[in-house]
Amino acid sequence: MNSWARQVPGGWLFTVHAQPGAKQTQVAGPYGDALRIRVAAPPIEGRANDELIAFLAEVLGVPKRCVRVVKGASSRRKAVLVADLQADPVLLLKRED
């Protein structure tokens, strides 16, 4: 599998390198051992994290309540838990621009 995604009990744990302030939210490809995602929201009052969660939930086809930032909420490097075993990380790579 990818170095940025690993299966954990009850779902998946992703390592994400977020780039807030982009024109649109999109997957930008690998970034070391993380997946770089450009986020169309500023890093103010959690708006970038909210946008990241909404984007991941939409692409993976899971409810937003199943996606949460578990580490690095105020950092570009984040650990994101997707609490759904049916989520397929490969779907994110298909959205890469």
All heavy atoms as an XYZ file, in Angstrom:
738
protein
N       0.860     -1.182      0.000
C       0.000      0.000      0.000
C       0.899      1.235      0.000
O       2.100      1.154     -0.102
C      -0.906     -0.084      1.233
C      -1.911      1.038      1.461
S      -2.824      1.825      0.145
C      -3.810      0.589     -0.569
N       0.320      2.358      0.132
C       1.044      3.627      0.134
C       1.633      3.894      1.515
O       1.060      3.528      2.524
C       0.068      4.749     -0.237
C      -0.602      4.485     -1.562
O       0.070      4.407     -2.576
N      -1.902      4.315     -1.559
N       2.756      4.599      1.544
C       3.396      4.893      2.830
C       2.561      5.873      3.656
O       2.708      5.940      4.861
C       4.797      5.456      2.602
O       4.732      6.658      1.872
N       1.672      6.622      3.032
C       0.854      7.620      3.733
C      -0.450      7.043      4.277
O      -1.162      7.721      5.002
C       0.566      8.811      2.823
C      -0.015      8.436      1.499
C       0.676      8.202      0.346
C      -1.382      8.213      1.194
N      -0.198      7.848     -0.657
C      -1.468      7.849     -0.158
C      -2.561      8.286      1.940
C      -2.663      7.565     -0.794
C      -3.763      7.993      1.311
C      -3.808      7.635     -0.037
N      -0.771      5.813      3.926
C      -2.026      5.206      4.373
C      -1.738      3.862      5.017
O      -1.022      3.039      4.459
C      -2.970      5.020      3.188
N      -2.306      3.666      6.203
C      -2.186      2.342      6.809
C      -3.491      1.982      7.495
O      -4.183      2.843      8.057
C      -1.005      2.257      7.758
C      -1.073      3.091      8.984
C       0.229      2.903      9.784
N       0.298      3.875     10.831
C      -0.053      3.629     12.094
N      -0.447      2.439     12.444
N       0.029      4.575     12.999
N      -3.813      0.702      7.388
C      -5.045      0.233      7.997
C      -4.835      0.077      9.495
O      -3.795     -0.401      9.939
C      -5.469     -1.090      7.380
C      -6.919     -1.400      7.606
C      -7.434     -2.461      6.652
O      -6.668     -3.188      6.051
N      -8.740     -2.534      6.524
N      -5.801      0.528     10.258
C      -5.787      0.426     11.711
C      -7.111     -0.216     12.116
O      -8.043     -0.270     11.315
C      -5.607      1.818     12.379
C      -4.252      2.419     12.049
C      -6.716      2.769     11.988
N      -7.216     -0.703     13.354
C      -8.494     -1.285     13.774
C      -9.639     -0.287     13.574
O      -9.589      0.830     14.069
C      -8.276     -1.589     15.254
C      -6.796     -1.787     15.371
C      -6.192     -0.809     14.389
N     -10.604     -0.662     12.785
C     -11.776      0.181     12.564
C     -11.682      1.175     11.432
O     -12.592      1.962     11.219
N     -10.577      1.201     10.693
C     -10.495      2.149      9.594
C      -9.098      2.329      9.033
O      -8.312      1.399      8.965
N      -8.812      3.570      8.635
C      -7.531      3.932      8.019
C      -6.941      5.152      8.701
O      -7.670      6.041      9.120
C      -7.750      4.278      6.539
C      -8.092      3.105      5.702
C      -9.336      2.619      5.436
C      -7.175      2.255      5.026
N      -9.246      1.525      4.629
C      -7.929      1.276      4.356
C      -5.790      2.228      4.914
C      -7.350      0.287      3.596
C      -5.206      1.238      4.154
C      -5.976      0.276      3.492
N      -5.614      5.207      8.758
C      -4.902      6.370      9.261
C      -4.063      6.918      8.115
O      -3.241      6.202      7.539
C      -4.010      5.992     10.444
C      -3.358      7.151     11.178
C      -4.426      8.033     11.836
C      -2.399      6.638     12.233
N      -4.316      8.171      7.758
C      -3.589      8.826      6.672
C      -2.640      9.869      7.229
O      -2.987     10.595      8.157
C      -4.546      9.555      5.716
C      -5.549      8.677      5.024
C      -6.771      9.205      4.649
C      -5.288      7.353      4.744
C      -7.710      8.425      3.999
C      -6.221      6.560      4.095
C      -7.435      7.096      3.716
N      -1.462      9.971      6.633
C      -0.547     11.065      6.915
C      -0.722     12.059      5.774
O      -0.530     11.717      4.611
C       0.910     10.575      6.992
O       1.002      9.562      7.993
C       1.850     11.718      7.338
N      -1.110     13.280      6.121
C      -1.437     14.305      5.127
C      -0.550     15.518      5.334
O      -0.318     15.949      6.460
C      -2.926     14.715      5.262
C      -3.248     15.909      4.375
C      -3.842     13.544      4.937
N      -0.064     16.064      4.217
C       0.618     17.357      4.233
C      -0.360     18.337      3.598
O      -0.593     18.308      2.378
C       1.930     17.307      3.443
C       2.632     18.620      3.405
N       3.441     19.052      4.427
C       2.618     19.620      2.490
C       3.909     20.258      4.135
N       3.427     20.620      2.958
N      -0.980     19.167      4.415
C      -2.009     20.097      3.942
C      -1.385     21.417      3.524
O      -0.487     21.926      4.189
C      -3.039     20.331      5.038
N      -1.884     21.969      2.421
C      -1.448     23.275      1.942
C      -2.677     24.171      1.867
O      -3.380     24.186      0.856
C      -0.784     23.156      0.573
C       0.532     22.423      0.615
C       1.182     22.380     -0.750
O       0.600     21.905     -1.710
N       2.400     22.882     -0.830
N      -2.965     24.917      2.939
C      -4.147     25.778      2.949
C      -3.996     26.981      2.028
O      -2.895     27.350      1.636
C      -4.247     26.214      4.412
C      -2.867     26.079      4.945
C      -2.214     24.968      4.183
N      -5.150     27.571      1.680
C      -5.149     28.778      0.870
C      -5.087     28.527     -0.624
O      -4.840     29.459     -1.390
N      -5.335     27.297     -1.069
C      -5.304     26.978     -2.504
C      -6.565     27.484     -3.194
O      -7.563     27.795     -2.535
C      -5.173     25.469     -2.687
N      -6.534     27.531     -4.516
C      -7.713     27.955     -5.276
C      -8.827     26.922     -5.179
O      -9.996     27.270     -5.172
C      -7.353     28.193     -6.737
C      -6.520     29.426     -6.938
C      -6.299     29.715     -8.393
C      -5.450     30.972     -8.523
N      -5.360     31.455     -9.876
N      -8.441     25.630     -5.169
C      -9.434     24.570     -5.005
C      -8.808     23.431     -4.218
O      -7.593     23.271     -4.201
C      -9.951     24.071     -6.349
C      -8.930     23.345     -7.199
C      -9.519     22.922     -8.530
O     -10.289     23.657     -9.127
N      -9.171     21.743     -8.980
N      -9.661     22.661     -3.560
C      -9.178     21.529     -2.783
C      -8.941     20.365     -3.726
O      -9.830     19.997     -4.498
C     -10.194     21.153     -1.690
O     -10.390     22.299     -0.850
C      -9.684     20.004     -0.843
N      -7.715     19.825     -3.670
C      -7.359     18.732     -4.566
C      -6.149     17.974     -4.032
O      -5.347     18.523     -3.278
C      -7.054     19.259     -5.960
C      -5.862     20.199     -6.007
C      -5.685     20.862     -7.358
O      -6.612     20.953     -8.146
N      -4.485     21.322     -7.640
N      -6.029     16.732     -4.464
C      -4.861     15.927     -4.132
C      -3.726     16.386     -5.037
O      -3.903     16.520     -6.252
C      -5.145     14.423     -4.337
C      -3.887     13.594     -4.108
C      -6.259     13.969     -3.404
N      -2.567     16.653     -4.448
C      -1.424     17.140     -5.217
C      -0.324     16.096     -5.341
O       0.716     16.376     -5.915
C      -0.873     18.408     -4.581
N      -0.525     14.906     -4.793
C       0.449     13.834     -4.942
C       1.232     13.568     -3.670
O       1.029     14.202     -2.644
N       2.147     12.624     -3.758
C       2.955     12.258     -2.583
C       3.869     13.406     -2.162
O       4.284     14.219     -2.987
C       3.779     11.068     -3.062
C       3.212     10.656     -4.374
C       2.445     11.801     -4.917
N       4.173     13.424     -0.875
C       5.087     14.413     -0.305
C       5.879     13.666      0.763
O       5.471     13.633      1.917
C       4.301     15.581      0.279
C       5.155     16.738      0.743
C       5.610     17.682     -0.156
C       5.487     16.881      2.083
C       6.380     18.753      0.267
C       6.266     17.942      2.519
C       6.710     18.876      1.605
O       7.475     19.936      2.024
N       6.954     13.021      0.368
C       7.689     12.152      1.284
C       6.806     10.980      1.658
O       6.282     10.286      0.795
N       6.585     10.804      2.960
C       5.723      9.704      3.417
C       4.302     10.182      3.689
O       3.534      9.520      4.377
C       6.309      9.039      4.657
C       6.359      9.976      5.852
O       6.183     11.200      5.675
O       6.576      9.488      6.969
N       3.927     11.343      3.129
C       2.588     11.905      3.317
C       1.928     12.102      1.955
O       2.580     12.031      0.915
C       2.677     13.242      4.054
N       0.626     12.343      1.985
C      -0.110     12.706      0.781
C      -0.382     14.199      0.849
O      -0.968     14.682      1.814
C      -1.430     11.934      0.703
C      -2.260     12.201     -0.545
C      -1.535     11.700     -1.796
C      -3.627     11.534     -0.435
N       0.072     14.936     -0.168
C      -0.113     16.384     -0.183
C      -1.509     16.703     -0.721
O      -1.903     16.232     -1.792
C       0.942     17.060     -1.044
C       0.797     18.556     -1.080
C       1.913     19.266     -1.795
N       2.490     18.473     -2.856
C       3.719     18.636     -3.323
N       4.506     19.538     -2.823
N       4.173     17.886     -4.297
N      -2.244     17.496      0.043
C      -3.574     17.925     -0.375
C      -3.633     19.442     -0.271
O      -3.368     20.013      0.791
C      -4.675     17.278      0.486
C      -4.616     15.752      0.356
C      -6.050     17.814      0.089
C      -5.641     15.011      1.190
N      -3.947     20.077     -1.392
C      -4.153     21.529     -1.402
C      -5.567     21.786     -0.905
O      -6.512     21.144     -1.353
C      -3.964     22.075     -2.809
C      -2.537     21.933     -3.291
C      -2.349     22.567     -4.662
N      -0.977     22.394     -5.076
C      -0.604     21.662     -6.130
N      -1.509     21.061     -6.882
N       0.661     21.538     -6.434
N      -5.701     22.727      0.018
C      -6.984     22.984      0.667
C      -7.446     24.409      0.368
O      -6.723     25.367      0.622
C      -6.865     22.767      2.196
C      -8.201     22.998      2.880
C      -6.330     21.379      2.505
N      -8.675     24.528     -0.149
C      -9.231     25.833     -0.522
C      -9.905     26.497      0.663
O     -11.086     26.806      0.640
C     -10.219     25.667     -1.670
N      -9.149     26.689      1.705
C      -9.631     27.406      2.890
C      -8.411     27.920      3.632
O      -7.347     27.300      3.606
C     -10.446     26.477      3.789
N      -8.554     29.052      4.309
C      -7.424     29.585      5.071
C      -7.244     28.823      6.380
O      -8.195     28.240      6.907
C      -7.843     31.033      5.338
C      -9.330     30.989      5.354
C      -9.727     29.939      4.362
N      -6.026     28.830      6.913
C      -5.764     28.132      8.175
C      -6.193     28.968      9.381
O      -5.411     29.225     10.289
C      -4.255     27.914      8.137
C      -3.743     29.085      7.370
C      -4.804     29.379      6.328
N      -7.432     29.428      9.358
C      -7.953     30.290     10.417
C      -9.151     29.615     11.061
O     -10.061     29.161     10.359
C      -8.374     31.661      9.841
C      -7.172     32.353      9.195
C      -8.992     32.532     10.916
C      -7.537     33.563      8.369
N      -9.164     29.546     12.379
C     -10.288     29.015     13.146
C     -10.737     27.632     12.689
O     -11.921     27.319     12.674
C     -11.469     29.995     13.093
C     -11.138     31.334     13.703
C     -12.238     32.364     13.507
O     -13.228     32.083     12.809
O     -12.078     33.467     14.054
N      -9.787     26.797     12.267
C     -10.104     25.423     11.900
C     -10.767     25.244     10.549
O     -11.185     24.148     10.196
N     -10.852     26.328      9.768
C     -11.547     26.222      8.479
C     -10.838     25.294      7.507
O     -11.495     24.559      6.762
C     -11.743     27.600      7.857
C     -12.810     28.393      8.599
C     -13.200     29.633      7.851
N     -12.247     30.695      8.159
C     -12.338     31.932      7.720
N     -13.326     32.272      6.921
N     -11.452     32.831      8.057
N      -9.507     25.299      7.493
C      -8.768     24.408      6.591
C      -8.990     22.951      6.992
O      -9.164     22.085      6.132
C      -7.282     24.752      6.586
N      -8.998     22.676      8.285
C      -9.257     21.302      8.739
C     -10.668     20.862      8.367
O     -10.874     19.726      7.928
C      -9.057     21.174     10.254
C      -7.599     21.207     10.646
O      -6.722     20.920      9.845
N      -7.339     21.561     11.887
N     -11.642     21.748      8.518
C     -13.023     21.425      8.158
C     -13.128     21.110      6.669
O     -13.809     20.161      6.268
C     -13.967     22.570      8.517
C     -14.113     22.772     10.020
O     -13.744     21.856     10.792
O     -14.588     23.844     10.426
N     -12.460     21.902      5.838
C     -12.468     21.681      4.392
C     -11.780     20.363      4.047
O     -12.247     19.613      3.192
C     -11.792     22.848      3.675
C     -11.613     22.673      2.191
C     -12.910     22.675      1.399
O     -13.945     23.142      1.906
O     -12.886     22.196      0.243
N     -10.663     20.070      4.703
C      -9.946     18.818      4.476
C     -10.833     17.625      4.816
O     -10.927     16.664      4.054
C      -8.659     18.793      5.303
C      -7.845     17.504      5.238
C      -7.312     17.267      3.828
C      -6.700     17.554      6.245
N     -11.497     17.685      5.959
C     -12.393     16.605      6.385
C     -13.529     16.414      5.383
O     -13.841     15.288      4.977
C     -12.931     16.879      7.804
C     -11.803     16.677      8.816
C     -14.134     16.007      8.126
C     -12.111     17.196     10.204
N     -14.144     17.509      4.945
C     -15.239     17.428      3.977
C     -14.763     16.820      2.663
O     -15.445     15.980      2.065
C     -15.837     18.813      3.748
N     -13.580     17.215      2.206
C     -13.020     16.699      0.958
C     -12.756     15.194      1.062
O     -13.157     14.426      0.184
C     -11.728     17.448      0.615
C     -11.010     16.911     -0.590
C     -11.488     17.173     -1.872
C      -9.858     16.160     -0.448
C     -10.815     16.673     -2.993
C      -9.186     15.658     -1.555
C      -9.662     15.920     -2.833
N     -12.084     14.789      2.133
C     -11.781     13.360      2.294
C     -13.058     12.534      2.386
O     -13.157     11.466      1.774
C     -10.902     13.137      3.533
C      -9.474     13.668      3.419
C      -8.764     13.551      4.761
C      -8.700     12.929      2.339
N     -14.034     13.020      3.130
C     -15.301     12.294      3.269
C     -15.988     12.144      1.910
O     -16.469     11.052      1.568
C     -16.218     13.012      4.258
N     -16.001     13.216      1.131
C     -16.648     13.164     -0.185
C     -15.950     12.182     -1.116
O     -16.588     11.328     -1.737
C     -16.662     14.548     -0.820
C     -17.264     14.562     -2.209
C     -17.118     15.898     -2.913
O     -16.978     16.932     -2.245
O     -17.143     15.892     -4.155
N     -14.631     12.279     -1.218
C     -13.887     11.416     -2.136
C     -13.984      9.947     -1.715
O     -14.128      9.061     -2.567
C     -12.409     11.852     -2.217
C     -11.586     10.856     -3.014
C     -12.300     13.235     -2.837
N     -13.921      9.688     -0.422
C     -13.943      8.314      0.069
C     -15.357      7.755      0.215
O     -15.526      6.567      0.475
C     -13.207      8.229      1.410
C     -11.720      8.584      1.334
C     -11.138      8.703      2.735
C     -10.956      7.560      0.513
N     -16.363      8.611      0.087
C     -17.740      8.151      0.182
C     -18.152      7.735      1.582
O     -18.906      6.775      1.762
N     -17.664      8.482      2.568
C     -18.014      8.203      3.959
C     -18.616      9.461      4.584
O     -18.371     10.569      4.113
C     -16.786      7.724      4.785
C     -16.172      6.472      4.179
C     -15.733      8.819      4.904
N     -19.396      9.311      5.655
C     -19.927     10.501      6.339
C     -18.790     11.320      6.963
O     -17.774     10.768      7.384
C     -20.825      9.925      7.437
C     -21.062      8.501      7.062
C     -19.898      8.065      6.237
N     -18.981     12.643      7.024
C     -17.957     13.512      7.628
C     -17.654     13.119      9.067
O     -16.535     13.294      9.520
C     -18.384     14.978      7.563
C     -18.253     15.578      6.190
C     -18.321     17.080      6.218
C     -19.740     17.545      6.377
N     -19.875     19.004      6.210
N     -18.644     12.583      9.782
C     -18.417     12.210     11.178
C     -17.395     11.076     11.319
O     -16.864     10.846     12.398
C     -19.735     11.830     11.852
C     -20.331     10.540     11.353
C     -21.619     10.176     12.096
N     -22.146      8.926     11.622
C     -22.930      8.785     10.554
N     -23.287      9.853      9.859
N     -23.356      7.599     10.187
N     -17.107     10.369     10.222
C     -16.134      9.264     10.242
C     -14.699      9.736     10.021
O     -13.772      8.947     10.107
C     -16.489      8.226      9.184
S     -17.996      7.318      9.513
N     -14.524     11.021      9.712
C     -13.192     11.561      9.398
C     -12.826     12.603     10.443
O     -13.602     13.518     10.711
C     -13.183     12.209      7.994
C     -11.792     12.718      7.646
C     -13.684     11.235      6.938
N     -11.634     12.445     11.032
C     -11.194     13.458     11.995
C      -9.681     13.558     12.031
O      -8.973     12.582     11.810
C     -11.761     13.215     13.379
C     -11.340     11.972     14.063
C     -12.144     11.776     15.347
N     -11.866     10.468     15.898
C     -11.078     10.256     16.932
N     -10.502     11.264     17.552
N     -10.859      9.034     17.358
N      -9.215     14.751     12.297
C      -7.784     14.999     12.457
C      -7.426     14.572     13.876
O      -7.949     15.133     14.839
C      -7.449     16.491     12.220
C      -5.978     16.756     12.487
C      -7.834     16.903     10.806
N      -6.546     13.594     14.010
C      -6.192     13.083     15.338
C      -4.836     13.591     15.815
O      -4.499     13.461     16.988
C      -6.227     11.532     15.379
C      -7.645     11.031     15.201
C      -5.297     10.912     14.363
N      -4.067     14.196     14.905
C      -2.771     14.756     15.297
C      -2.413     15.858     14.302
O      -2.630     15.716     13.113
C      -1.702     13.659     15.277
C      -0.358     14.097     15.790
C       0.599     12.925     15.841
C       1.943     13.368     16.358
N       2.922     12.280     16.303
N      -1.885     16.957     14.804
C      -1.420     18.044     13.948
C      -2.496     19.005     13.498
O      -2.398     19.573     12.412
N      -3.503     19.227     14.325
C      -4.618     20.106     13.945
C      -4.140     21.505     13.541
O      -4.726     22.128     12.664
C      -5.633     20.198     15.074
N      -3.069     21.997     14.154
C      -2.578     23.338     13.823
C      -1.289     23.289     13.006
O      -0.588     24.285     12.887
C      -2.373     24.152     15.101
O      -1.413     23.522     15.912
N      -0.999     22.142     12.421
C       0.214     21.945     11.638
C      -0.151     21.567     10.208
O      -1.262     21.131      9.935
C       1.028     20.811     12.285
O       2.094     20.433     11.460
N       0.784     21.718      9.297
C       0.547     21.259      7.925
C       0.555     19.736      7.863
O      -0.153     19.150      7.064
C       1.615     21.817      6.979
C       1.411     23.268      6.671
C       2.479     23.764      5.716
N       2.236     25.166      5.406
C       2.058     25.616      4.180
N       2.117     24.795      3.157
N       1.839     26.895      3.972
N       1.389     19.125      8.687
C       1.471     17.654      8.714
C       0.442     17.133      9.710
O       0.471     17.478     10.886
C       2.876     17.211      9.106
C       3.071     15.721      9.012
C       4.531     15.367      9.288
N       4.745     13.955      9.225
C       5.008     13.277      8.118
N       5.100     13.912      6.971
N       5.195     11.981      8.145
N      -0.456     16.297      9.223
C      -1.574     15.826     10.038
C      -1.705     14.314      9.953
O      -1.375     13.711      8.937
C      -2.885     16.436      9.538
C      -2.869     17.945      9.531
C      -4.131     18.513      8.934
C      -4.055     20.023      8.836
N      -3.842     20.712     10.063
N      -2.239     13.743     11.009
C      -2.683     12.351     10.994
C      -4.202     12.415     10.978
O      -4.816     13.044     11.840
C      -2.180     11.611     12.223
N      -4.797     11.795      9.959
C      -6.252     11.836      9.787
C      -6.782     10.413      9.883
O      -6.339      9.523      9.150
C      -6.631     12.459      8.426
C      -8.143     12.474      8.256
C      -6.055     13.855      8.292
N      -7.729     10.204     10.785
C      -8.348      8.903     10.961
C      -9.657      8.870     10.180
O     -10.496      9.755     10.327
C      -8.621      8.628     12.440
C      -9.337      7.310     12.744
C      -8.465      6.128     12.365
C      -9.726      7.254     14.209
N      -9.803      7.840      9.358
C     -11.056      7.593      8.645
C     -11.625      6.317      9.250
O     -11.118      5.224      9.012
C     -10.836      7.444      7.127
C     -12.151      7.157      6.423
C     -10.183      8.690      6.556
N     -12.650      6.474     10.070
C     -13.217      5.354     10.825
C     -14.241      4.601      9.989
O     -15.433      4.589     10.277
C     -13.831      5.858     12.129
N     -13.759      3.991      8.901
C     -14.607      3.204      8.019
C     -13.711      2.234      7.258
O     -12.881      2.663      6.458
C     -15.360      4.116      7.051
C     -16.424      3.385      6.252
O     -16.198      2.219      5.872
O     -17.472      3.984      6.005
N     -13.885      0.948      7.498
C     -13.043     -0.050      6.847
C     -13.274     -0.126      5.344
O     -12.429     -0.614      4.605
C     -13.269     -1.431      7.473
C     -12.696     -1.599      8.873
C     -13.163     -2.914      9.489
C     -11.186     -1.546      8.843
N     -14.428      0.346      4.876
C     -14.747      0.299      3.449
C     -14.073      1.420      2.664
O     -14.065      1.403      1.436
C     -16.267      0.351      3.244
C     -17.024     -0.745      3.949
C     -16.540     -2.139      3.586
O     -16.354     -2.450      2.424
N     -16.316     -2.964      4.589
N     -13.526      2.412      3.346
C     -12.849      3.521      2.668
C     -11.650      2.968      1.896
O     -10.897      2.151      2.403
C     -12.390      4.557      3.688
N     -11.495      3.423      0.667
C     -10.413      2.942     -0.196
C      -9.451      4.085     -0.501
O      -9.786      4.996     -1.267
C     -11.001      2.381     -1.486
C      -9.952      1.772     -2.396
O      -8.745      1.778     -2.053
O     -10.340      1.286     -3.476
N      -8.229      4.052      0.064
C      -7.271      5.137     -0.155
C      -6.928      5.349     -1.628
O      -6.565      6.447     -2.020
C      -6.028      4.691      0.619
C      -6.498      3.679      1.577
C      -7.705      3.040      0.979
N      -7.065      4.329     -2.445
C      -6.743      4.453     -3.866
C      -7.627      5.507     -4.540
O      -7.221      6.152     -5.496
C      -6.865      3.075     -4.563
C      -6.691      3.190     -6.068
C      -5.841      2.112     -3.981
N      -8.832      5.712     -4.017
C      -9.730      6.732     -4.565
C      -9.095      8.117     -4.509
O      -9.332      8.947     -5.386
C     -11.069      6.736     -3.815
C     -11.930      5.488     -4.008
C     -13.125      5.536     -3.060
C     -12.378      5.347     -5.438
N      -8.282      8.357     -3.485
C      -7.616      9.661     -3.380
C      -6.603      9.849     -4.498
O      -6.467     10.937     -5.044
C      -6.949      9.809     -2.017
C      -7.893      9.943     -0.845
C      -7.163      9.799      0.472
C      -8.623     11.267     -0.905
N      -5.891      8.792     -4.835
C      -4.890      8.892     -5.893
C      -5.540      9.121     -7.254
O      -4.962      9.750     -8.134
C      -4.017      7.640     -5.931
C      -3.161      7.439     -4.683
C      -2.376      6.141     -4.794
C      -2.237      8.612     -4.444
N      -6.758      8.633     -7.425
C      -7.475      8.846     -8.685
C      -7.908     10.302     -8.832
O      -8.214     10.747     -9.923
C      -8.688      7.926     -8.767
C      -8.309      6.472     -8.915
C      -9.507      5.572     -8.999
C      -9.068      4.131     -9.156
N     -10.190      3.210     -9.188
N      -7.927     11.050     -7.730
C      -8.306     12.471     -7.756
C      -7.084     13.378     -7.890
O      -7.210     14.595     -7.850
C      -9.056     12.836     -6.474
C     -10.412     12.231     -6.339
C     -11.428     12.884     -7.269
N     -11.683     14.263     -6.976
C     -12.700     14.708     -6.259
N     -13.576     13.873     -5.764
N     -12.853     15.984     -6.035
N      -5.914     12.777     -8.030
C      -4.675     13.561     -8.109
C      -4.652     14.392     -9.385
O      -4.991     13.915    -10.452
C      -3.479     12.610     -8.084
C      -2.148     13.284     -7.985
C      -1.018     12.283     -7.863
O      -1.240     11.147     -7.443
O       0.090     12.675     -8.207
N      -4.240     15.636     -9.251
C      -4.149     16.531    -10.415
C      -2.701     16.804    -10.755
O      -1.842     16.820     -9.975
C      -4.865     17.858    -10.144
C      -6.380     17.651    -10.122
O      -6.843     16.679    -10.720
O      -7.059     18.470     -9.504
